[in-house]
């Protein structure tokens, strides 16, 4: 069973099916499978995994078709609401309540943006406040009017997607604001939005309050010196600030990682409970859809291999955890088990802009590896090799990952 019908869940299900699993079910709570890309009408999906240049809905449909053609059963409008036992899921859907006992489970429940309430922004609760996902569903699927003047809170990849969605809805994006010193997206996106679409970016700026009662009427912004200014807008879009949809992982009593806030996993996506795997943006919040699907394919293949091997050895009984320290936000995968030699890179995220950082991987007093990067940017992942797995001493305690800079 795979929980979550986005690109990661569908990719894992396809890998399970082609890896020999006789019956694979994808449980998806939405009306249609395909995940977040269904709501993204702009082009740019599928380059790395499908070798195509697709819009979000086209990309989602390709993954749904690939999984269905391989014999994967996709149950939409169905939710896993809890666990009656290990790998024993309780479901609610169009056919009512039921239970399914799976030989293996892949959790691919994804991540979500923190809404206004979770960001503790003062003010009342007027209409006109969205996250990017809410905005895209509102515009592309519900065909509902949004407003006229919008402020985008954030300046990472998804923030620029919000700009395109607003323009599609004939809403003027007044500005993007970030409390960081610069945008966190790639330069072509940045140039296109600022120079081509003429949407300004306000750096070192934070949202202090929302004005209005029935409808958003404006915002209070603060610069780096604490100076306040008001801006008239009728729409606010909160972007980024991702948190995994980890409720099912917690209900299953999986060990969680304090950095990602998702379940702790090794390179195969194995969690602390045998037969339960995790993939996609549940374990690395948040990567692009093609990165999530590519890595989830490896998790699905590992789950299929686990089924074939009937492995009864507990993962956490013979594993070493990775501990990342500031300014690293998280590392994924975040543990390694004995005999595991992954070929996929390790993902890192920083909370700071860093020039020429060096990544140090140590176990006790012993240095396992050191890697140099050109730069690190918040809200974007960076890769390091995983060849140092071979040097881990499984009696030597946790592995610590730190960063140093020339400065």
C-alpha positions as CSV (number, residue, x, y, z in Angstrom):
1,X,0.0,0.0,0.0
2,X,1.2,3.5,-0.9
3,X,-0.4,6.4,1.0
4,X,-0.4,9.5,-1.1
5,X,-1.1,9.8,-4.9
6,X,1.3,12.6,-5.8
7,X,4.3,12.1,-8.1
8,X,6.3,10.5,-5.3
9,X,3.6,8.1,-4.3
10,X,2.8,7.1,-7.9
11,X,6.5,6.6,-8.7
12,X,7.0,4.4,-5.6
13,X,3.9,2.4,-6.5
14,X,5.1,1.9,-10.1
15,X,8.5,0.7,-8.8
16,X,6.8,-1.7,-6.4
17,X,4.7,-3.1,-9.2
18,X,7.6,-3.5,-11.6
19,X,9.6,-4.9,-8.7
20,X,7.3,-7.9,-8.3
21,X,4.6,-6.8,-6.0
22,X,1.4,-8.6,-7.1
23,X,-1.0,-6.0,-5.8
24,X,-0.3,-2.4,-5.2
25,X,-2.9,0.1,-3.9
26,X,-2.4,3.9,-3.8
27,X,-4.7,5.7,-1.3
28,X,-5.3,9.3,-2.3
29,X,-7.6,11.7,-0.3
30,X,-8.2,14.1,-3.2
31,X,-10.8,13.6,-6.0
32,X,-8.0,12.9,-8.5
33,X,-4.5,11.6,-8.1
34,X,-1.4,13.5,-9.3
35,X,-0.7,15.7,-6.3
36,X,0.2,19.4,-6.2
37,X,1.2,19.6,-10.0
38,X,-2.4,19.2,-10.9
39,X,-2.9,22.8,-9.6
40,X,0.1,24.3,-11.4
41,X,-0.8,25.3,-15.0
42,X,2.6,26.7,-15.8
43,X,5.2,24.7,-17.8
44,X,8.4,23.3,-16.4
45,X,7.5,19.8,-15.0
46,X,9.0,16.5,-16.0
47,X,12.4,17.5,-17.3
48,X,14.5,15.2,-15.0
49,X,12.2,12.2,-14.5
50,X,10.0,12.0,-17.6
51,X,12.4,13.7,-20.0
52,X,9.6,16.0,-21.1
53,X,8.7,19.7,-20.7
54,X,5.2,19.6,-19.4
55,X,2.6,21.7,-17.6
56,X,1.7,20.6,-14.1
57,X,-1.6,18.9,-15.1
58,X,0.1,17.1,-18.0
59,X,2.8,15.9,-15.7
60,X,0.4,14.6,-13.1
61,X,-1.6,12.8,-15.8
62,X,1.5,11.1,-17.1
63,X,2.3,9.7,-13.7
64,X,-1.3,8.5,-13.1
65,X,-1.4,6.8,-16.5
66,X,2.0,5.2,-15.9
67,X,1.0,3.7,-12.6
68,X,-2.5,2.6,-13.8
69,X,-1.0,1.0,-17.0
70,X,1.3,-1.0,-14.7
71,X,-1.6,-2.4,-12.8
72,X,-1.6,-0.1,-9.8
73,X,-5.0,0.4,-8.1
74,X,-5.7,4.0,-7.3
75,X,-8.3,4.7,-4.7
76,X,-9.2,8.4,-4.7
77,X,-11.4,10.3,-2.2
78,X,-10.0,7.8,0.4
79,X,-8.1,8.7,3.6
80,X,-6.1,6.6,5.9
81,X,-7.4,7.8,9.3
82,X,-5.4,5.6,11.6
83,X,-3.7,2.2,12.3
84,X,-5.4,-0.8,13.8
85,X,-1.9,-2.5,14.0
86,X,1.4,-2.6,12.3
87,X,0.7,-2.1,8.5
88,X,-3.0,-2.5,9.3
89,X,-4.6,0.7,8.0
90,X,-8.0,2.1,8.7
91,X,-9.6,3.8,5.7
92,X,-12.5,6.1,5.1
93,X,-13.8,6.7,1.5
94,X,-16.8,6.5,-0.8
95,X,-17.5,2.9,0.2
96,X,-17.5,3.8,3.9
97,X,-15.0,2.6,6.5
98,X,-12.8,-0.4,5.8
99,X,-9.4,-1.8,6.8
100,X,-6.5,-3.0,4.7
101,X,-3.6,-5.1,5.9
102,X,-0.5,-4.5,3.8
103,X,2.7,-6.5,3.6
104,X,4.5,-3.2,3.1
105,X,3.5,0.4,3.4
106,X,5.1,3.4,1.7
107,X,4.1,6.8,3.2
108,X,4.2,9.5,0.6
109,X,1.9,12.1,2.2
110,X,4.0,15.1,1.1
111,X,4.3,18.5,2.8
112,X,2.2,21.6,3.1
113,X,2.9,25.3,3.5
114,X,2.3,26.8,6.9
115,X,-0.8,28.9,6.9
116,X,-1.1,32.4,8.4
117,X,-2.2,31.1,11.7
118,X,0.9,29.0,12.1
119,X,3.1,32.0,11.4
120,X,1.6,34.0,14.2
121,X,0.8,37.1,12.1
122,X,-1.2,39.6,14.1
123,X,-4.5,41.0,12.9
124,X,-8.1,39.8,12.2
125,X,-9.1,36.9,10.0
126,X,-10.4,38.6,6.8
127,X,-11.1,36.9,3.4
128,X,-8.3,37.1,0.9
129,X,-5.5,35.2,2.7
130,X,-4.1,32.1,0.9
131,X,-1.3,29.7,0.8
132,X,0.1,28.9,-2.7
133,X,-1.7,25.6,-2.8
134,X,-5.0,27.1,-1.8
135,X,-4.6,29.9,-4.4
136,X,-3.9,27.4,-7.2
137,X,-6.9,25.2,-6.3
138,X,-9.1,28.3,-6.0
139,X,-7.9,29.7,-9.4
140,X,-7.4,26.6,-11.6
141,X,-10.0,24.2,-10.2
142,X,-12.7,26.2,-8.5
143,X,-12.5,29.1,-11.0
144,X,-13.2,31.6,-8.2
145,X,-12.3,35.3,-8.2
146,X,-9.3,36.2,-6.0
147,X,-8.9,39.9,-5.8
148,X,-7.1,42.8,-7.5
149,X,-3.8,43.5,-5.7
150,X,-1.8,40.8,-4.1
151,X,1.3,40.6,-1.8
152,X,3.4,37.4,-1.9
153,X,5.1,36.6,1.3
154,X,8.2,34.6,0.4
155,X,10.8,34.6,-2.3
156,X,11.6,30.9,-3.0
157,X,10.6,28.7,-6.0
158,X,7.0,28.3,-5.1
159,X,6.6,32.1,-4.5
160,X,7.3,32.6,-8.2
161,X,4.8,30.0,-9.1
162,X,2.3,32.0,-7.0
163,X,3.1,35.1,-9.2
164,X,2.2,33.2,-12.4
165,X,-1.1,31.9,-10.8
166,X,-2.1,35.4,-9.8
167,X,-1.4,36.8,-13.2
168,X,-3.5,33.9,-14.7
169,X,-6.3,35.1,-12.4
170,X,-5.8,38.7,-13.6
171,X,-4.6,39.8,-10.2
172,X,-1.8,42.2,-10.0
173,X,1.2,41.0,-7.8
174,X,2.2,44.1,-6.1
175,X,5.5,42.7,-4.6
176,X,7.2,39.7,-3.1
177,X,8.6,40.2,0.4
178,X,11.3,38.2,2.3
179,X,13.1,38.8,5.5
180,X,16.2,37.4,3.9
181,X,18.8,39.4,1.9
182,X,17.8,38.1,-1.5
183,X,15.6,35.8,-3.5
184,X,16.1,32.0,-3.0
185,X,15.0,30.9,-6.5
186,X,17.2,30.4,-9.5
187,X,18.3,33.4,-11.5
188,X,16.2,32.9,-14.6
189,X,13.0,32.8,-12.5
190,X,14.1,35.9,-10.6
191,X,15.0,37.8,-13.8
192,X,11.7,36.8,-15.5
193,X,9.5,38.0,-12.7
194,X,11.3,41.2,-11.8
195,X,12.5,42.4,-15.2
196,X,9.9,40.7,-17.4
197,X,6.8,40.9,-15.3
198,X,7.9,44.0,-13.3
199,X,7.1,42.5,-9.9
200,X,9.4,44.1,-7.3
201,X,11.2,42.1,-4.6
202,X,11.4,43.7,-1.1
203,X,14.3,42.1,0.9
204,X,15.0,42.4,4.6
205,X,11.2,43.0,4.9
206,X,8.8,41.2,7.2
207,X,5.0,41.1,7.4
208,X,3.9,42.6,10.7
209,X,0.1,42.7,10.6
210,X,-2.9,42.2,8.3
211,X,-5.4,45.0,8.1
212,X,-9.1,44.7,7.4
213,X,-12.1,42.8,8.9
214,X,-14.4,41.4,6.2
215,X,-11.7,41.5,3.5
216,X,-8.0,42.2,3.5
217,X,-7.5,45.9,3.1
218,X,-3.7,46.2,3.6
219,X,-0.7,45.1,5.5
220,X,1.9,46.5,7.8
221,X,5.5,45.8,6.7
222,X,8.7,46.3,8.7
223,X,12.1,46.8,7.2
224,X,15.4,45.7,8.8
225,X,15.5,48.7,11.0
226,X,12.0,48.1,12.4
227,X,10.5,51.0,10.4
228,X,6.9,50.3,9.6
229,X,5.0,51.1,6.4
230,X,1.5,50.3,5.2
231,X,0.7,48.8,1.8
232,X,-2.8,48.6,0.3
233,X,-3.6,45.1,-0.9
234,X,-6.7,42.9,-0.9
235,X,-5.0,39.5,-1.2
236,X,-2.1,37.9,0.6
237,X,-0.4,34.7,-0.4
238,X,1.9,32.9,2.1
239,X,4.4,30.8,0.3
240,X,6.9,28.2,1.4
241,X,7.7,27.5,5.0
242,X,7.0,23.8,4.5
243,X,6.1,21.2,7.0
244,X,5.6,17.5,6.3
245,X,2.2,15.9,6.5
246,X,3.5,13.6,9.1
247,X,0.4,12.8,11.2
248,X,0.1,9.2,9.9
249,X,3.9,8.7,10.6
250,X,3.4,9.9,14.2
251,X,0.3,7.8,14.7
252,X,2.4,4.8,13.5
253,X,4.9,5.7,16.3
254,X,7.7,6.0,13.8
255,X,10.9,7.7,15.0
256,X,10.9,11.3,13.8
257,X,13.8,13.5,12.6
258,X,14.0,16.8,14.4
259,X,15.5,18.6,11.3
260,X,13.0,17.5,8.6
261,X,10.1,17.0,11.1
262,X,9.3,13.9,9.1
263,X,10.2,10.3,9.8
264,X,13.8,9.3,10.1
265,X,14.9,7.3,7.0
266,X,17.9,5.7,5.4
267,X,18.7,5.9,1.7
268,X,16.2,3.2,0.9
269,X,13.4,5.1,2.7
270,X,13.2,2.6,5.5
271,X,11.8,3.9,8.7
272,X,12.0,2.6,12.3
273,X,9.3,0.0,11.7
274,X,10.0,-3.0,9.5
275,X,8.0,-2.9,6.3
276,X,7.1,0.8,6.5
277,X,8.9,3.1,4.1
278,X,8.7,6.9,3.6
279,X,9.3,8.9,0.4
280,X,8.9,12.2,-1.3
281,X,8.5,15.5,0.5
282,X,7.5,13.8,3.7
283,X,11.2,13.2,4.2
284,X,12.8,16.2,2.5
285,X,10.5,19.2,2.6
286,X,10.4,20.4,0.0
287,X,11.9,19.3,-3.3
288,X,10.6,19.7,-6.8
289,X,8.2,17.1,-8.1
290,X,10.8,15.5,-10.4
291,X,13.3,15.1,-7.6
292,X,10.7,13.7,-5.3
293,X,9.5,11.2,-7.9
294,X,13.0,10.1,-8.8
295,X,14.1,9.4,-5.3
296,X,10.7,7.8,-4.5
297,X,11.3,5.4,-7.4
298,X,14.3,4.1,-5.5
299,X,12.3,3.8,-2.3
300,X,9.6,1.8,-4.1
301,X,12.3,-0.5,-5.5
302,X,13.8,-1.0,-2.0
303,X,10.3,-1.8,-0.7
304,X,9.9,-4.4,-3.4
305,X,13.3,-5.9,-2.6
306,X,12.3,-6.0,1.1
307,X,9.1,-8.0,0.2
308,X,11.2,-10.4,-1.8
309,X,13.8,-10.9,0.9
310,X,11.3,-11.2,3.9
311,X,13.9,-9.2,5.9
312,X,13.0,-9.4,9.6
313,X,16.0,-7.4,10.8
314,X,15.1,-4.1,12.5
315,X,16.6,-1.1,10.7
316,X,17.2,0.9,13.9
317,X,18.8,-2.1,15.6
318,X,21.9,-1.8,13.4
319,X,22.0,1.8,12.2
320,X,23.7,5.1,12.7
321,X,21.9,8.5,12.8
322,X,23.2,11.7,11.2
323,X,23.0,14.9,13.3
324,X,23.2,18.2,11.6
325,X,24.0,21.4,13.4
326,X,23.4,25.1,12.6
327,X,23.4,26.6,10.1
328,X,22.2,23.3,8.6
329,X,18.4,23.0,8.8
330,X,18.2,19.3,7.9
331,X,19.9,16.4,6.1
332,X,18.1,13.7,4.2
333,X,18.5,10.7,4.4
334,X,19.4,11.0,8.0
335,X,20.7,7.6,9.0
336,X,22.6,4.7,7.4
337,X,22.3,1.0,8.2
338,X,25.1,-1.6,8.1
339,X,26.1,-2.8,4.6
340,X,24.3,0.1,2.9
341,X,26.2,1.8,0.1
342,X,23.9,4.3,-1.6
343,X,24.6,5.9,-5.0
344,X,22.2,8.7,-4.5
345,X,23.4,12.0,-3.1
346,X,22.6,13.3,0.3
347,X,20.5,16.4,0.5
348,X,21.3,19.4,2.8
349,X,19.6,22.6,3.5
350,X,21.0,25.7,5.2
351,X,19.3,28.4,7.1
352,X,21.8,31.0,5.9
353,X,23.4,32.3,2.7
354,X,26.9,30.8,2.7
355,X,29.8,31.4,0.2
356,X,32.2,28.5,-0.4
357,X,31.0,26.5,2.6
358,X,32.8,23.3,3.5
359,X,30.7,20.3,4.8
360,X,32.5,18.2,7.5
361,X,31.3,14.7,8.2
362,X,32.6,13.3,11.5
363,X,32.1,10.4,13.8
364,X,33.5,11.2,17.1
365,X,37.1,12.5,16.5
366,X,37.3,10.8,13.1
367,X,36.7,12.7,9.9
368,X,34.8,10.6,7.4
369,X,34.7,13.2,4.5
370,X,34.9,16.9,3.7
371,X,33.2,18.5,0.7
372,X,33.3,22.0,-0.7
373,X,30.3,23.8,-2.2
374,X,30.2,27.0,-4.2
375,X,27.4,28.4,-2.1
376,X,24.4,27.5,0.0
377,X,21.0,29.3,-0.2
378,X,18.2,29.0,2.3
379,X,15.1,27.1,1.0
380,X,17.1,25.3,-1.7
381,X,18.7,21.9,-1.3
382,X,22.4,21.1,-2.0
383,X,23.9,17.8,-2.7
384,X,26.9,16.0,-1.4
385,X,28.1,12.4,-2.3
386,X,27.2,9.5,-0.1
387,X,30.5,7.5,-0.6
388,X,31.5,8.2,3.0
389,X,28.8,5.7,4.1
390,X,31.5,3.0,3.7
391,X,33.6,4.6,6.5
392,X,30.9,4.6,9.1
393,X,31.7,2.6,12.3
394,X,28.4,1.1,13.5
395,X,29.8,1.0,17.0
396,X,31.1,4.5,16.9
397,X,28.0,6.6,17.7
398,X,26.2,9.2,15.6
399,X,27.6,11.0,12.6
400,X,27.8,14.7,12.9
401,X,27.5,17.0,9.9
402,X,28.7,20.6,10.3
403,X,29.6,23.5,8.1
404,X,32.5,25.9,8.0
405,X,33.2,28.9,5.8
406,X,36.3,30.9,4.8
407,X,34.9,33.8,6.8
